[in-house]
Amino acid sequence: MPPSTVLISGGNSKAARQLITTLLNHPQCPNLRILTRSQGVETLKRQFPLLSTLPHSIIDGNFMDEATLLPSLQGVSIVVYNGPSIDQNETCLASHEVEARHSQDEINPTHYMQDVSLGHVMRTGKLPLGYSELVEQGFIDLRDFAMVLRLIILDPMKHNRATYELVTENKSYLEVALILQEVMGRDVQCEVIPPATYLAMLKEENVIQNEYAEDMVERIMSASSGV
């Protein structure tokens, strides 16, 4: 029996948008309640007009704000907790969510850090990296990720207390560049840039918003340096 209402937090993330697409395309789509910060509300409305019509809804808020958190959980049977991947308040955010919910089931997917700005690659033929292009990393297709979540959401009792580890495809960014080259029909080269320049680029794109995030990204870059 599908749940009546599902709350998806971090609603403007790539993973959440893929999950929303997968659920809306299913004939047994539950009522969706999407929690996102104010800057994501209009983006979601444009991409998913159905979310602006009942029984679906978009809520402007976050798990640090009890004034929006508590009402957003009313009548919810499943919470898809899609918290920030790098945030100094990550533990506090999760604690607020756990304290606020009572009878809801929770799905807490992991984060997938690899991300490629396809528009930039298409324009420039460059795939900028702050670490070695030869180190293999794990990739999954977000469509597969969303399909697994949909299976759990639509039949939650079958997956009660279960933990799933999705199998990744291990590839280096050199191999990724070759795939993009074939798909885009143009030359694509990895561009390994100095770590400081790479960090500055991430700050400009608002991926890094504080010192905590900067430290975490530096650690990831160091682990991926291939040294």
VOBA-1610 file (N, C-alpha, C; in pm, whole numbers, padded with zeros to 5 digits, always signed):
BEGIN
Met+00084-00119+00000Met+00000+00000+00000Met+00088+00125+00000Pro+00082+00210-00101Pro+00165+00329-00106Pro+00131+00424+00008Pro+00230+00498+00059Pro+00203+00594+00166Pro+00117+00709+00116Ser+00047+00776+00209Ser-00039+00887+00167Ser+00041+01011+00133Thr+00138+01047+00219Thr+00216+01168+00196Thr+00364+01142+00224Val+00448+01185+00132Val+00593+01169+00144Val+00657+01306+00146Leu+00742+01331+00247Leu+00818+01455+00255Leu+00958+01431+00200Ile+01001+01513+00105Ile+01136+01505+00049Ile+01208+01634+00084Ser+01314+01623+00163Ser+01391+01744+00198Ser+01502+01766+00096Gly+01561+01886+00101Gly+01664+01918+00002Gly+01609+01906-00138Gly+01486+01954-00157Gly+01409+01926-00277Gly+01466+01978-00407Asn+01560+02072-00402Asn+01614+02129-00525Asn+01747+02064-00565Ser+01788+01959-00494Ser+01912+01890-00531Ser+01888+01803-00654Lys+01995+01763-00720Lys+01981+01678-00839Lys+01916+01545-00804Ala+01957+01485-00692Ala+01901+01356-00652Ala+01752+01369-00622Ala+01714+01475-00551Ala+01573+01494-00517Ala+01489+01519-00641Arg+01541+01599-00734Arg+01464+01627-00856Arg+01444+01501-00939Gln+01544+01414-00940Gln+01528+01288-01013Gln+01424+01200-00946Leu+01423+01198-00812Leu+01324+01120-00739Leu+01184+01175-00763Ile+01170+01307-00762Ile+01039+01369-00788Ile+00988+01329-00926Thr+01077+01335-01025Thr+01039+01295-01162Thr+00990+01151-01165Thr+01065+01062-01100Thr+01031+00920-01101Thr+00898+00893-01032Leu+00872+00963-00922Leu+00746+00943-00850Leu+00627+01001-00927Leu+00643+01121-00982Leu+00533+01183-01054Leu+00493+01104-01177Asn+00587+01028-01234Asn+00558+00949-01353Asn+00493+00815-01321His+00477+00784-01192His+00418+00656-01153His+00268+00674-01126Pro+00185+00579-01172Pro+00041+00593-01151Pro-00002+00591-01004Gln+00082+00535-00916Gln+00050+00532-00773Gln+00131+00636-00696Cys+00163+00746-00760Cys+00241+00851-00694Cys+00170+00899-00568Pro+00238+00897-00453Pro+00177+00949-00330Pro+00171+01102-00334Asn+00109+01159-00234Asn+00112+01305-00219Asn+00254+01347-00186Leu+00309+01439-00261Leu+00447+01482-00240Leu+00451+01617-00172Arg+00532+01626-00069Arg+00555+01753+00001Arg+00707+01778-00005Ile+00745+01884-00073Ile+00886+01909-00099Ile+00934+02024-00011Leu+01038+01998+00069Leu+01096+02100+00155Leu+01224+02152+00091Thr+01230+02282+00067Thr+01347+02341+00004Thr+01366+02483+00055Arg+01487+02534+00042Arg+01512+02674+00077Arg+01448+02765-00026Ser+01432+02892+00010Ser+01355+02986-00071Ser+01405+02995-00214Gln+01539+02986-00235Gln+01592+03001-00370Gln+01555+02884-00461Gly+01510+02773-00403Gly+01474+02658-00484Gly+01327+02648-00518Val+01243+02729-00453Val+01098+02717-00471Val+01057+02744-00616Glu+01099+02857-00671Glu+01058+02892-00807Glu+01116+02795-00910Thr+01238+02748-00886Thr+01299+02650-00977Thr+01215+02524-00984Leu+01170+02475-00867Leu+01088+02354-00863Leu+00952+02377-00928Lys+00895+02494-00907Lys+00765+02524-00968Lys+00774+02524-01120Arg+00885+02578-01172Arg+00902+02581-01317Arg+00924+02441-01374Gln+01006+02361-01304Gln+01038+02229-01356Gln+00924+02130-01336Phe+00850+02146-01224Phe+00743+02053-01190Phe+00614+02129-01161Pro+00541+02173-01262Pro+00417+02248-01240Pro+00316+02172-01152Leu+00318+02037-01158Leu+00225+01958-01078Leu+00244+01980-00927Leu+00365+02016-00886Leu+00390+02036-00744Leu+00316+02158-00689Ser+00268+02244-00776Ser+00194+02364-00734Ser+00044+02335-00721Thr+00004+02212-00750Thr-00138+02177-00743Thr-00160+02067-00641Leu-00271+02074-00570Leu-00304+01971-00472Leu-00321+01836-00540Pro-00279+01727-00473Pro-00241+01716-00331Pro-00093+01742-00302His-00017+01785-00403His+00126+01808-00383His+00150+01950-00331Ser+00270+01974-00276Ser+00301+02107-00225Ser+00452+02126-00212Ile+00493+02252-00214Ile+00632+02292-00192Ile+00637+02383-00071Ile+00727+02352+00023Ile+00738+02431+00145Ile+00874+02500+00147Asp+00873+02629+00170Asp+00995+02709+00184Asp+01043+02697+00327Gly+01151+02621+00349Gly+01201+02604+00485Gly+01317+02508+00489Asn+01364+02477+00610Asn+01474+02382+00628Asn+01469+02324+00768Phe+01550+02223+00793Phe+01546+02152+00920Phe+01608+02230+01036Met+01666+02346+01009Met+01717+02430+01118Met+01608+02522+01172Asp+01496+02529+01103Asp+01389+02621+01139Asp+01268+02540+01185Glu+01247+02533+01318Glu+01136+02454+01371Glu+01001+02507+01327Ala+00994+02636+01299Ala+00867+02696+01258Ala+00817+02638+01126Thr+00909+02596+01040Thr+00868+02532+00913Thr+00880+02381+00922Leu+00970+02331+01005Leu+00992+02187+01013Leu+00872+02114+01069Leu+00820+02160+01181Leu+00709+02090+01246Leu+00584+02083+01159Pro+00539+02195+01099Pro+00422+02186+01011Pro+00446+02098+00888Ser+00569+02097+00838Ser+00596+02020+00718Ser+00584+01870+00742Leu+00597+01827+00869Leu+00590+01685+00901Leu+00448+01637+00936Gln+00354+01730+00947Gln+00218+01693+00983Gln+00155+01607+00873Gly+00104+01490+00912Gly+00036+01402+00818Gly+00129+01325+00726Val+00260+01330+00751Val+00357+01262+00665Val+00381+01120+00716Ser+00385+01024+00624Ser+00411+00886+00664Ser+00554+00842+00633Ile+00619+00906+00535Ile+00758+00874+00502Ile+00835+01003+00482Val+00956+01009+00540Val+01046+01122+00522Val+01168+01074+00444Val+01196+01139+00331Val+01322+01116+00258Val+01415+01227+00301Tyr+01506+01193+00394Tyr+01595+01296+00448Tyr+01716+01312+00357Asn+01715+01418+00280Asn+01821+01446+00183Asn+01895+01571+00232Gly+01976+01552+00337Gly+02044+01664+00399Gly+02164+01709+00318Pro+02230+01816+00363Pro+02346+01869+00291Pro+02463+01772+00299Ser+02542+01767+00193Ser+02657+01677+00190Ser+02774+01731+00269Ile+02792+01864+00266Ile+02902+01926+00341Ile+02847+02051+00408Asp+02820+02042+00537Asp+02765+02156+00609Asp+02805+02144+00755Gln+02847+02255+00812Gln+02892+02252+00951Gln+02776+02223+01048Asn+02651+02239+01001Asn+02535+02212+01084Asn+02471+02078+01050Glu+02543+01993+00979Glu+02484+01868+00931Glu+02430+01783+01045Thr+02508+01767+01153Thr+02464+01686+01267Thr+02342+01748+01333Cys+02343+01880+01347Cys+02231+01950+01409Cys+02105+01938+01324Leu+02120+01947+01192Leu+02006+01933+01101Leu+01941+01797+01117Ala+02023+01693+01118Ala+01971+01557+01132Ala+01904+01538+01269Ser+01963+01597+01373Ser+01906+01585+01508Ser+01768+01650+01514His+01755+01767+01454His+01625+01836+01451His+01521+01750+01381Glu+01562+01688+01272Glu+01469+01605+01196Glu+01424+01487+01279Val+01518+01420+01347Val+01485+01302+01428Val+01395+01341+01544Glu+01424+01453+01610Glu+01345+01498+01725Glu+01203+01537+01684Ala+01190+01591+01563Ala+01060+01643+01519Ala+00966+01533+01472Arg+01019+01425+01415Arg+00931+01322+01361Arg+00897+01221+01471His+00782+01157+01459His+00739+01063+01561His+00709+00926+01499Ser+00604+00918+01417Ser+00561+00789+01365Ser+00602+00767+01220Gln+00675+00862+01160Gln+00709+00847+01019Gln+00823+00748+00998Asp+00818+00677+00885Asp+00934+00601+00841Asp+01032+00698+00778Glu+01161+00662+00781Glu+01262+00752+00725Glu+01348+00678+00624Ile+01375+00745+00513Ile+01472+00697+00414Ile+01585+00799+00412Asn+01706+00753+00436Asn+01819+00845+00448Asn+01926+00805+00345Pro+01910+00851+00220Pro+02008+00812+00116Pro+02143+00877+00139Thr+02246+00811+00089Thr+02380+00866+00099Thr+02400+00974-00006His+02518+01036-00004His+02548+01142-00100His+02647+01092-00204Tyr+02633+01145-00324Tyr+02723+01110-00433Tyr+02793+01238-00477Met+02922+01243-00450Met+02995+01369-00460Met+03032+01407-00603Gln+03053+01307-00690Gln+03098+01339-00825Gln+02991+01419-00899Asp+03035+01525-00961Asp+02941+01611-01032Asp+03016+01677-01147Val+02954+01681-01263Val+03017+01738-01381Val+02927+01847-01436Ser+02982+01965-01457Ser+02909+02074-01520Ser+02910+02052-01671Leu+02805+01986-01721Leu+02803+01948-01863Leu+02802+02071-01953Gly+02736+02178-01910Gly+02733+02299-01991Gly+02872+02356-02011His+02952+02358-01903His+03089+02409-01912His+03173+02321-02004Val+03158+02188-01989Val+03236+02096-02074Val+03198+02114-02220Met+03070+02130-02246Met+03024+02145-02385Met+03077+02274-02446Arg+03081+02381-02367Arg+03127+02511-02419Arg+03276+02514-02441Thr+03352+02456-02347Thr+03497+02475-02347Thr+03576+02352-02391Gly+03515+02233-02381Gly+03591+02111-02408Gly+03685+02075-02294Lys+03667+02141-02179Lys+03753+02118-02063Lys+03671+02061-01947Leu+03729+01962-01879Leu+03670+01905-01759Leu+03761+01941-01642Pro+03731+02051-01570Pro+03822+02098-01465Pro+03821+02008-01342Leu+03941+01977-01291Leu+03957+01891-01175Leu+04060+01951-01081Gly+04041+01929-00953Gly+04140+01973-00855Gly+04226+01859-00805Tyr+04223+01747-00877Tyr+04296+01627-00835Tyr+04325+01544-00959Ser+04395+01432-00941Ser+04439+01351-01054Ser+04321+01293-01132Glu+04332+01298-01264Glu+04229+01241-01350Glu+04242+01090-01363Leu+04347+01032-01303Leu+04373+00888-01318Leu+04315+00805-01204Val+04274+00869-01094Val+04222+00795-00979Val+04079+00751-01006Glu+04052+00621-00990Glu+03916+00571-01011Glu+03823+00614-00897Gln+03700+00650-00935Gln+03600+00689-00838Gln+03470+00619-00872Gly+03380+00608-00773Gly+03255+00537-00793Gly+03145+00628-00845Phe+03075+00585-00950Phe+02965+00661-01007Phe+02839+00574-01012Ile+02724+00637-00992Ile+02598+00570-01017Ile+02512+00661-01104Asp+02415+00601-01171Asp+02319+00676-01249Asp+02207+00719-01154Leu+02181+00849-01143Leu+02079+00898-01051Leu+01940+00844-01086Arg+01920+00804-01211Arg+01792+00743-01247Arg+01775+00609-01176Asp+01884+00532-01166Asp+01879+00406-01091Asp+01856+00433-00943Phe+01925+00533-00892Phe+01912+00575-00752Phe+01766+00607-00720Ala+01702+00685-00807Ala+01563+00726-00785Ala+01467+00607-00797Met+01496+00514-00888Met+01411+00397-00903Met+01413+00310-00778Val+01530+00295-00716Val+01540+00218-00592Val+01460+00285-00482Leu+01472+00417-00470Leu+01396+00489-00368Leu+01246+00476-00393Arg+01205+00481-00520Arg+01062+00469-00550Arg+01007+00332-00508Leu+01085+00226-00534Leu+01042+00093-00492Leu+01020+00087-00341Ile+01109+00149-00266Ile+01097+00148-00119Ile+00978+00231-00075Ile+00961+00349-00134Ile+00853+00440-00095Ile+00716+00379-00121Leu+00699+00311-00233Leu+00569+00258-00271Leu+00533+00129-00197Asp+00630+00066-00133Asp+00603-00056-00056Asp+00694-00059+00066Pro+00677+00036+00159Pro+00774+00053+00268Pro+00786-00065+00363Met+00677-00138+00390Met+00684-00246+00487Met+00777-00358+00440Lys+00785-00378+00311Lys+00873-00481+00257Lys+01020-00449+00283His+01049-00322+00305His+01188-00278+00321His+01216-00225+00463Asn+01129-00260+00557Asn+01143-00211+00694Asn+01279-00250+00754Arg+01350-00151+00805Arg+01481-00168+00871Arg+01590-00217+00776Ala+01565-00210+00648Ala+01665-00257+00551Ala+01766-00149+00518Thr+01886-00192+00484Thr+01992-00101+00437Thr+02043-00155+00305Tyr+02053-00066+00206Tyr+02097-00108+00074Tyr+02222-00030+00032Glu+02316-00101-00025Glu+02437-00038-00078Glu+02433-00051-00229Leu+02416+00061-00298Leu+02410+00055-00443Leu+02550+00032-00499Val+02560-00055-00597Val+02689-00087-00658Val+02725+00023-00757Thr+02844+00076-00742Thr+02889+00185-00830Thr+02969+00129-00946Glu+02984+00213-01046Glu+03071+00182-01159Glu+03199+00264-01140Asn+03311+00196-01126Asn+03437+00265-01099Asn+03503+00311-01228Lys+03524+00441-01237Lys+03589+00499-01355Lys+03675+00616-01311Ser+03781+00640-01386Ser+03860+00761-01365Ser+03797+00874-01445Tyr+03831+00997-01412Tyr+03777+01109-01489Tyr+03834+01112-01631Leu+03947+01048-01652Leu+03999+01034-01788Leu+03901+00952-01873Glu+03848+00844-01813Glu+03748+00763-01882Glu+03617+00840-01900Val+03581+00918-01798Val+03459+01000-01808Val+03471+01100-01923Ala+03589+01159-01937Ala+03612+01255-02045Ala+03594+01189-02182Leu+03639+01064-02195Leu+03624+00993-02322Leu+03476+00965-02352Ile+03399+00933-02248Ile+03254+00911-02267Ile+03186+01040-02310Leu+03219+01151-02243Leu+03160+01280-02278Leu+03200+01320-02420Gln+03322+01290-02457Gln+03371+01322-02591Gln+03288+01251-02697Glu+03258+01123-02671Glu+03179+01046-02767Glu+03035+01098-02775Val+02976+01129-02659Val+02836+01174-02656Val+02822+01314-02714Met+02916+01404-02681Met+02905+01544-02724Met+02956+01567-02866Gly+03034+01473-02918Gly+03086+01490-03052Gly+03191+01599-03063Arg+03265+01619-02956Arg+03373+01717-02958Arg+03486+01670-02867Asp+03602+01726-02885Asp+03717+01690-02803Asp+03695+01736-02659Val+03718+01646-02563Val+03706+01679-02421Val+03833+01636-02351Gln+03895+01729-02281Gln+04020+01702-02209Gln+04004+01735-02061Cys+04062+01649-01977Cys+04068+01680-01834Cys+04165+01795-01812Glu+04127+01888-01730Glu+04211+02004-01700Glu+04238+02004-01549Val+04352+01947-01511Val+04389+01943-01370Val+04448+02079-01333Ile+04378+02150-01248Ile+04419+02286-01211Ile+04469+02287-01067Pro+04549+02387-01029Pro+04600+02393-00892Pro+04486+02390-00791Pro+04506+02322-00678Pro+04399+02311-00578Pro+04340+02446-00537Ala+04424+02547-00520Ala+04374+02678-00478Ala+04280+02737-00583Thr+04316+02719-00710Thr+04231+02769-00820Thr+04099+02692-00824Tyr+04107+02562-00802Tyr+03987+02479-00803Tyr+03893+02518-00689Leu+03950+02541-00570Leu+03869+02584-00456Leu+03802+02718-00483Ala+03877+02809-00544Ala+03820+02941-00577Ala+03703+02926-00674Met+03715+02834-00769Met+03607+02809-00865Met+03483+02756-00794Leu+03501+02664-00698Leu+03389+02609-00624Leu+03321+02715-00537Lys+03402+02806-00482Lys+03344+02915-00404Lys+03260+03007-00492Glu+03311+03035-00611Glu+03240+03123-00704Glu+03107+03060-00746Glu+03105+02927-00758Glu+02982+02856-00795Glu+02894+02828-00675Asn+02934+02877-00557Asn+02857+02862-00433Asn+02849+02718-00384Val+02938+02631-00434Val+02945+02494-00382Val+03006+02496-00242Ile+03105+02583-00223Ile+03167+02602-00092Ile+03116+02733-00033Gln+03055+02725+00086Gln+02994+02844+00145Gln+03053+02881+00280Asn+03144+02798+00335Asn+03203+02829+00465Asn+03335+02754+00481Glu+03406+02784+00590Glu+03537+02724+00614Glu+03527+02573+00636Tyr+03418+02530+00698Tyr+03397+02387+00721Tyr+03393+02312+00589Ala+03314+02363+00495Ala+03303+02299+00364Ala+03436+02302+00291Glu+03508+02413+00303Glu+03638+02424+00236Glu+03735+02319+00289Asp+03736+02299+00422Asp+03825+02199+00480Asp+03789+02059+00432Met+03659+02029+00424Met+03616+01897+00380Met+03655+01872+00234Val+03636+01973+00149Val+03671+01958+00008Val+03822+01939-00007Glu+03901+02011+00071Glu+04046+01994+00065Glu+04087+01852+00102Arg+04018+01793+00201Arg+04046+01655+00242Arg+04013+01557+00128Ile+03898+01582+00063Ile+03857+01494-00047Ile+03957+01506-00162Met+04001+01627-00191Met+04098+01648-00299Met+04229+01578-00267Ser+04270+01585-00142Ser+04395+01520-00101Ser+04385+01369-00116Ala+04269+01313-00077Ala+04249+01167-00089Ala+04243+01123-00234Ser+04205+01215-00324Ser+04189+01180-00465Ser+04309+01225-00549Ser+04417+01264-00482Ser+04529+01319-00555Ser+04611+01213-00629Gly+04594+01088-00587Gly+04669+00980-00652Gly+04811+00967-00602Val+04844+01045-00498Val+04980+01039-00444Val+04993+00922-00350
//
